[in-house]
Amino acid sequence: MTAHQNDLILVINAGSSSIKFSLFENAAADPVLLYKGLAEGIYVDPKFTAKDAGDAKLVSSESIPGTAKNHDEALRHMLAWINGVINGRKIAVIGHRVVHGGVKFSKPVVVTNDVITELEKLIPLAPLHEPHNITPIKILQGLLPDVPQVVCFDTAFHANQPELNQLYGLPYEFSQQEGIRRYGFHGLSYEYIASVLPQIDAKAAAGKTVVAHLGNGSSMAALEACRGIASTMGFTALEGLPMGTRTGSIDAGVVLHLLNHLKMDAKQIEDLLYKKSGLLGMSGISSDMRDLEASDSPRAKLAIDYFVSRIVRETGSLAAALQGFDALVFTAGIGENDAQTRAAVCAQLGWLGVAIDPAANAVRSGEPRRISTVDSKVAVYVIPTNEELMIARQSEACLG
């Protein structure tokens, strides 16, 4: 089945307690956003919000009826609203973000029952994400059985990294037989940046670029000629930079210590590493960088300084993997909006030739922009990411 011009593309990004949607028109040049929205508070007090492409609110925190308070009820409410605004137009395809594709999936794929079976086998690789990515796919098979669905993977962009950058120092058979390797994540974001970089800086696109995807989940990647070379994230979305509530890289011996000496069980350790650490755990205040920057607590400053320090160190590591770099790109929530973090990172990268213009860095804009000085040896950009558009593009392309 082919998605025709003027048909609609529905993009779903589901988490444990929320479902984001974006509705695109399949225009000739590129999918065009029409509406976006969110069902949040699932399992507690579900609310629905919807906006148009210009961010004007059309529905504000509307209660989602039902007693189950689950993803099924949220999706039904969401679809009812969408059907009310599309005036009988056709949804040609539904695209889903799926965090982990494992070894098997290195490109978008049309959903079949066999595909769902294979996705369920990957749940142990991303236990906090994968089940919630899969649930809406199954629900929508029942609600819209005639609409094809496509899964787009956060790991796919990194699948062609050099083998050396995919391995751990374990016996080789663990990589080959058990799939224990560095997969990398946030690939949809990196792929979007790679798709727009040629129009922003042709030299950087043809050369060596470090991209910092900084948000509640954070990672960095090295791109050469817009292809992934290395990433800070590995087997799970836990490795690399510290995040809102995740540790980032940690000595595996710490986990053994928690298990053997502090007598924590696997669930307690998982909860600690994924939900109680990072900015939240270090500060004891919040996982939100805005809260920490507004605080005068020494621990808040410590958490910020640690976050910046790890970004600086990973930039050096990725530049080494690339054997130099031409550009540094900041993206995602913190990367796009936090001038203070960008300035702190770039100040510590001065020895690599990074120099930013404070006035340009202070500008708030939803458009791509250069924030480095004219004489900076490394061009520095803020480029807003658009994972939903990337999913829409991939879903349409997957149908031919």
C-alpha positions as CSV (number, residue, x, y, z in Angstrom):
1,M,0.0,0.0,0.0
2,T,1.3,3.5,-0.8
3,A,0.7,6.7,1.1
4,H,-0.6,9.2,-1.5
5,Q,-0.3,12.9,-1.4
6,N,-2.8,14.6,0.9
7,D,-3.3,11.4,2.8
8,L,-2.6,11.6,6.5
9,I,0.3,10.2,8.5
10,L,-0.4,9.6,12.2
11,V,2.8,9.4,14.4
12,I,2.6,7.8,17.8
13,N,5.3,8.0,20.5
14,A,4.1,6.1,23.6
15,G,5.6,5.9,27.1
16,S,4.7,4.2,30.3
17,S,2.1,6.9,31.3
18,S,1.7,9.0,28.2
19,I,1.0,8.9,24.5
20,K,2.2,11.7,22.2
21,F,0.7,12.0,18.7
22,S,1.5,14.1,15.6
23,L,-0.7,14.2,12.6
24,F,0.9,15.1,9.3
25,E,-0.4,15.7,5.8
26,N,1.6,13.7,3.2
27,A,2.5,16.7,1.1
28,A,4.7,16.6,-2.1
29,A,7.9,17.9,-0.7
30,D,7.8,16.8,3.0
31,P,5.1,15.8,5.5
32,V,3.4,18.9,6.9
33,L,2.3,19.0,10.5
34,L,-1.4,19.6,11.1
35,Y,-2.0,18.7,14.7
36,K,-0.2,17.4,17.7
37,G,-1.2,16.3,21.2
38,L,-0.7,14.3,24.3
39,A,-2.5,11.9,26.6
40,E,-0.8,11.9,29.9
41,G,-1.4,10.7,33.4
42,I,-2.4,7.3,32.1
43,Y,-3.3,4.9,35.0
44,V,-3.7,7.8,37.4
45,D,-5.7,10.7,36.1
46,P,-5.6,10.7,32.2
47,K,-5.8,14.1,30.5
48,F,-5.8,15.0,26.8
49,T,-4.3,18.1,25.2
50,A,-4.2,19.0,21.5
51,K,-2.6,21.9,19.6
52,D,-2.4,23.0,16.0
53,A,0.8,23.3,14.1
54,G,1.3,26.8,15.4
55,D,1.1,25.6,19.0
56,A,-2.3,27.1,19.6
57,K,-4.2,25.0,22.2
58,L,-7.3,23.4,20.8
59,V,-7.9,21.1,23.8
60,S,-6.4,21.8,27.2
61,S,-6.1,19.1,29.9
62,E,-9.4,17.5,29.0
63,S,-10.3,14.5,31.2
64,I,-10.3,11.1,29.4
65,P,-13.4,9.2,30.3
66,G,-13.3,5.5,31.4
67,T,-12.7,3.4,34.4
68,A,-9.6,1.4,33.2
69,K,-7.5,4.5,32.8
70,N,-5.2,2.7,30.4
71,H,-3.5,3.1,27.0
72,D,-6.6,1.6,25.2
73,E,-8.9,4.3,26.6
74,A,-6.4,7.0,25.9
75,L,-6.0,5.9,22.3
76,R,-9.7,5.7,21.7
77,H,-10.2,9.2,23.0
78,M,-7.3,10.5,20.9
79,L,-8.6,8.8,17.8
80,A,-12.1,10.2,18.4
81,W,-10.8,13.7,18.5
82,I,-8.6,13.2,15.4
83,N,-11.6,11.8,13.5
84,G,-13.5,14.9,14.5
85,V,-11.0,17.3,12.9
86,I,-9.9,15.5,9.8
87,N,-13.4,15.7,8.2
88,G,-13.5,12.2,6.7
89,R,-9.9,12.3,5.3
90,K,-8.0,9.1,5.4
91,I,-5.2,8.1,7.7
92,A,-2.9,6.2,5.3
93,V,-0.3,5.0,7.8
94,I,0.6,5.0,11.5
95,G,4.2,5.4,12.4
96,H,5.6,4.4,15.8
97,R,8.7,5.2,17.7
98,V,10.3,2.0,19.1
99,V,13.3,2.4,21.3
100,H,15.2,-0.8,20.6
101,G,15.5,-2.7,17.3
102,G,18.2,-5.1,18.5
103,V,20.4,-6.8,15.9
104,K,17.4,-7.8,13.6
105,F,15.9,-4.4,12.9
106,S,18.2,-1.8,11.4
107,K,15.6,0.1,9.3
108,P,11.8,0.9,9.5
109,V,9.5,-2.1,8.9
110,V,5.8,-2.6,8.3
111,V,4.1,-4.2,11.3
112,T,3.0,-7.8,11.0
113,N,2.3,-10.4,13.8
114,D,5.7,-11.8,13.2
115,V,7.3,-8.4,13.7
116,I,5.4,-7.9,17.0
117,T,6.7,-11.3,18.1
118,E,10.2,-10.2,17.4
119,L,9.7,-6.9,19.1
120,E,8.5,-8.7,22.2
121,K,11.8,-10.7,22.3
122,L,13.6,-7.4,22.6
123,I,11.8,-6.3,25.8
124,P,14.7,-7.5,28.1
125,L,17.0,-5.1,26.2
126,A,14.8,-2.1,27.0
127,P,12.4,-3.1,29.8
128,L,11.3,0.4,30.7
129,H,10.5,1.5,27.1
130,E,9.8,-1.4,24.7
131,P,6.6,-2.8,26.3
132,H,5.0,0.7,26.2
133,N,6.1,1.2,22.6
134,I,4.5,-2.2,21.6
135,T,1.2,-1.8,23.5
136,P,-0.3,0.9,21.2
137,I,0.7,-1.1,18.1
138,K,-1.4,-4.0,19.3
139,I,-4.3,-1.7,20.3
140,L,-4.4,0.0,17.0
141,Q,-4.4,-3.3,15.1
142,G,-7.8,-3.7,16.7
143,L,-9.1,-0.2,16.4
144,L,-7.8,0.5,12.8
145,P,-7.2,-2.9,11.3
146,D,-7.0,-1.7,7.7
147,V,-4.4,1.0,8.4
148,P,-0.8,-0.2,7.9
149,Q,1.6,0.5,10.8
150,V,5.3,1.1,10.6
151,V,7.8,0.9,13.4
152,C,10.8,3.2,13.4
153,F,13.8,2.5,15.6
154,D,15.9,4.7,17.8
155,T,18.8,2.3,17.3
156,A,18.7,2.1,13.5
157,F,20.8,5.1,12.8
158,H,23.7,3.6,14.7
159,A,23.5,0.2,13.1
160,N,26.3,0.8,10.6
161,Q,28.9,2.1,13.1
162,P,32.3,0.5,12.8
163,E,32.4,-2.8,14.6
164,L,35.0,-1.6,17.1
165,N,32.5,1.0,18.3
166,Q,29.8,-1.5,18.8
167,L,31.7,-4.0,21.0
168,Y,32.3,-4.4,24.7
169,G,35.3,-6.1,26.2
170,L,33.4,-9.3,26.8
171,P,34.1,-12.6,25.2
172,Y,33.2,-12.2,21.5
173,E,30.4,-14.8,21.6
174,F,28.4,-12.5,23.9
175,S,28.2,-10.0,21.1
176,Q,27.5,-12.6,18.4
177,Q,25.2,-14.9,20.2
178,E,23.5,-12.8,22.9
179,G,23.4,-9.4,21.1
180,I,25.3,-7.7,23.9
181,R,26.8,-4.7,22.1
182,R,26.6,-1.0,21.9
183,Y,23.4,-0.1,20.0
184,G,23.1,3.6,20.6
185,F,19.8,5.5,20.9
186,H,18.1,8.8,20.0
187,G,18.8,7.7,16.4
188,L,15.7,9.4,15.1
189,S,16.9,12.7,16.4
190,Y,20.4,12.2,15.0
191,E,19.0,11.2,11.6
192,Y,16.9,14.3,11.5
193,I,20.0,16.5,12.3
194,A,21.9,14.7,9.6
195,S,19.1,15.3,7.1
196,V,19.0,19.1,7.7
197,L,22.7,19.8,8.3
198,P,23.7,20.0,4.6
199,Q,21.4,23.0,4.2
200,I,22.8,24.7,7.3
201,D,26.6,24.0,7.0
202,A,27.8,22.0,3.9
203,K,31.3,21.8,5.3
204,A,30.1,20.2,8.6
205,A,27.7,17.9,6.7
206,A,30.6,16.6,4.6
207,G,33.0,16.6,7.5
208,K,33.1,15.7,11.2
209,T,30.3,16.7,13.6
210,V,29.6,16.0,17.2
211,V,25.9,16.2,18.1
212,A,24.7,16.6,21.7
213,H,21.1,15.5,22.2
214,L,20.6,16.9,25.7
215,G,17.3,16.4,27.5
216,N,15.7,14.3,30.3
217,G,17.4,11.5,28.3
218,S,20.8,12.6,27.0
219,S,23.3,11.2,24.6
220,M,25.9,12.3,22.1
221,A,27.0,11.0,18.7
222,A,29.9,11.4,16.3
223,L,28.9,11.9,12.6
224,E,31.2,11.7,9.6
225,A,29.6,12.8,6.4
226,C,26.3,12.6,8.3
227,R,26.8,8.9,9.1
228,G,27.0,7.6,12.6
229,I,30.5,6.7,13.8
230,A,30.2,6.4,17.5
231,S,27.7,7.1,20.3
232,T,27.8,7.6,24.1
233,M,24.8,5.2,24.7
234,G,25.4,1.5,24.5
235,F,23.5,-1.7,25.2
236,T,20.7,0.2,27.0
237,A,19.6,3.9,27.2
238,L,21.5,4.0,30.5
239,E,25.1,4.4,29.4
240,G,26.9,7.7,28.6
241,L,25.9,11.1,30.0
242,P,24.1,11.5,33.3
243,M,20.4,12.3,32.6
244,G,17.3,13.6,34.5
245,T,17.0,10.4,36.6
246,R,19.5,8.0,35.0
247,T,23.1,7.5,36.2
248,G,24.8,7.5,32.8
249,S,28.0,5.4,32.6
250,I,28.9,3.6,35.9
251,D,31.5,1.1,36.9
252,A,29.8,-2.4,36.6
253,G,31.5,-3.2,39.9
254,V,29.2,-0.7,41.6
255,V,26.2,-2.8,40.5
256,L,27.9,-5.9,41.9
257,H,28.5,-4.0,45.2
258,L,24.9,-3.0,45.4
259,L,23.9,-6.6,44.8
260,N,26.4,-8.4,47.0
261,H,27.1,-6.0,49.8
262,L,24.1,-3.8,50.1
263,K,21.8,-6.8,49.4
264,M,19.7,-4.9,46.9
265,D,17.7,-7.0,44.4
266,A,17.6,-6.5,40.7
267,K,14.4,-4.5,40.8
268,Q,15.7,-2.1,43.4
269,I,18.9,-1.6,41.4
270,E,17.0,-1.0,38.2
271,D,14.9,1.6,40.0
272,L,18.0,3.3,41.4
273,L,19.9,3.4,38.1
274,Y,16.9,4.5,36.0
275,K,14.7,6.6,38.2
276,K,16.5,7.9,41.3
277,S,19.9,8.9,40.0
278,G,21.3,11.5,37.5
279,L,20.4,15.2,38.1
280,L,17.6,14.2,40.5
281,G,19.8,11.9,42.7
282,M,22.8,14.1,42.7
283,S,20.9,17.3,43.5
284,G,18.2,15.8,45.8
285,I,16.0,18.5,44.3
286,S,14.8,17.9,40.8
287,S,15.5,16.2,37.5
288,D,14.7,19.4,35.7
289,M,17.6,21.6,34.7
290,R,15.5,24.7,35.1
291,D,14.8,24.0,38.7
292,L,18.5,23.3,39.4
293,E,19.6,26.6,37.8
294,A,17.1,28.5,39.8
295,S,18.3,26.9,43.1
296,D,21.1,28.2,45.4
297,S,21.7,24.7,46.8
298,P,25.3,23.5,46.5
299,R,24.1,20.1,45.5
300,A,22.1,21.6,42.6
301,K,25.3,23.3,41.4
302,L,27.2,20.0,41.8
303,A,24.7,18.2,39.6
304,I,24.9,20.9,36.9
305,D,28.7,20.9,37.0
306,Y,28.8,17.1,36.8
307,F,26.4,17.1,33.8
308,V,28.6,19.8,32.0
309,S,31.8,17.9,32.9
310,R,30.6,14.7,31.4
311,I,29.4,16.4,28.2
312,V,32.9,18.0,27.8
313,R,34.6,14.7,28.4
314,E,32.4,12.9,25.9
315,T,33.0,15.6,23.3
316,G,36.7,15.0,23.6
317,S,36.1,11.2,23.2
318,L,33.9,11.6,20.1
319,A,36.3,14.1,18.6
320,A,39.1,11.5,19.1
321,A,36.9,8.9,17.4
322,L,36.5,11.2,14.5
323,Q,40.1,12.3,14.5
324,G,39.1,16.0,14.8
325,F,35.8,17.8,14.4
326,D,34.4,20.6,12.3
327,A,31.1,21.3,14.1
328,L,29.3,20.9,17.4
329,V,25.5,20.8,17.4
330,F,23.2,21.2,20.4
331,T,19.7,19.8,20.2
332,A,16.7,18.5,22.3
333,G,15.2,20.2,25.3
334,I,18.3,21.3,27.2
335,G,20.4,21.6,24.1
336,E,18.0,23.9,22.4
337,N,16.8,26.0,25.3
338,D,19.5,26.2,27.9
339,A,22.0,28.9,27.0
340,Q,23.7,28.5,30.4
341,T,24.6,24.8,29.8
342,R,25.7,25.5,26.3
343,A,28.0,28.3,27.5
344,A,29.5,26.2,30.3
345,V,30.2,23.4,27.9
346,C,31.8,25.6,25.2
347,A,33.9,27.5,27.7
348,Q,35.6,24.2,28.7
349,L,36.1,23.3,25.0
350,G,38.0,26.5,24.2
351,W,41.3,24.5,24.0
352,L,39.7,22.6,21.0
353,G,39.1,25.9,19.2
354,V,35.5,26.3,20.3
355,A,34.4,30.0,20.8
356,I,30.8,31.1,21.1
357,D,29.2,34.5,20.7
358,P,27.4,35.2,24.1
359,A,24.8,37.4,22.4
360,A,24.0,34.7,19.7
361,N,23.9,32.0,22.4
362,A,21.4,34.0,24.4
363,V,18.9,34.3,21.6
364,R,15.8,32.1,22.0
365,S,14.5,30.8,18.7
366,G,12.8,27.7,17.2
367,E,15.0,28.1,14.1
368,P,18.5,26.6,13.5
369,R,21.2,29.1,14.3
370,R,24.9,29.4,14.6
371,I,26.2,30.6,18.0
372,S,29.9,30.4,17.5
373,T,32.1,33.4,16.6
374,V,33.3,34.0,13.0
375,D,36.8,33.0,14.0
376,S,35.9,29.9,16.0
377,K,37.8,26.8,14.7
378,V,34.7,24.7,15.4
379,A,31.3,25.9,14.2
380,V,28.7,25.6,16.9
381,Y,25.0,25.4,16.2
382,V,21.6,25.0,17.9
383,I,19.4,22.9,15.7
384,P,15.9,22.0,17.0
385,T,15.3,18.3,16.5
386,N,12.1,16.8,15.0
387,E,11.8,13.1,15.7
388,E,8.1,13.0,14.8
389,L,8.8,14.4,11.3
390,M,11.5,11.8,10.9
391,I,9.0,9.0,11.8
392,A,6.5,10.5,9.3
393,R,9.1,10.5,6.6
394,Q,10.3,7.0,7.3
395,S,6.7,5.7,7.5
396,E,5.7,7.1,4.2
397,A,8.9,5.9,2.6
398,C,8.5,2.4,4.0
399,L,5.2,2.1,2.2
400,G,6.8,3.1,-1.0
